[in-house]
Amino acid sequence: MTGANPVAGLILAAGLSKRFGSNKLIEPLAGEPLIRKTVRPWLMSKIARLYVVIGHQGEDIAETLEGLPLEIVENPDFGAGLASSVAAGLQEVQHQYGRVLIGLGDMPYIKPETIDELIGAASSGRAETQVWIPCFEGKRGNPILWERSAYPDLAALKGDQGGRQLFQDYANVTVEVPVSDSGILRDIDVRQDLDP
């Protein structure tokens, strides 16, 4: 995407997959590793550049993504939780991109059109808005688009749960974007989730 405010995509793929029992991101889903399936819609969307943050078994994930037009970001502190991956990704994108769309490596069902709808909502929305969240049938999901003004607060998050307070802090500058995509609610947590 070109324009005055290009959007970087940031997929968090550094976690330990504790509930799954092995690294789910390299497990096959419909004949393709999960992480590769997850990044495809992003690469078909209007984001300017895609960054994937790796940590746990990062070499395996990087190898799985070889040949795709994206950037790998290493998070050596991945054991500290999801927030450390957000911070690592922001280090790469903060100076070049005025907005960042943050998603999760275990959500392979998001449509490219949904990503484009979020970008479009940000481009045409109110100037004071800083967060755009997709909603399917009234439920909030991922990925979430953030304005540059929120980067410092995002980078300051800790652990895996810090985002809840941040959403409260940004409630008055958040817009929900209705989408017809149940994929924003579907992640892969346990092995059974890989079944069609």
Secondary structure, DSSP 4 states (H G I P E B T S, - for coil): --SSS-EEEEEEE----TTTSS-GGGSEETTEEHHHHHHHHHHTSS-SEEEEEE-TTHHHHHHHTTTSS-EEEE-TTGGG-HHHHHHHHHHHHTTT-SEEEEEETT-TT--HHHHHHHHHHHHHS-TT--EEEEEETTEE-S-EEEEGGGHHHHHT--TTTTHHHHHHHTGGGEEEEE-S-GGGG----SGGGG--
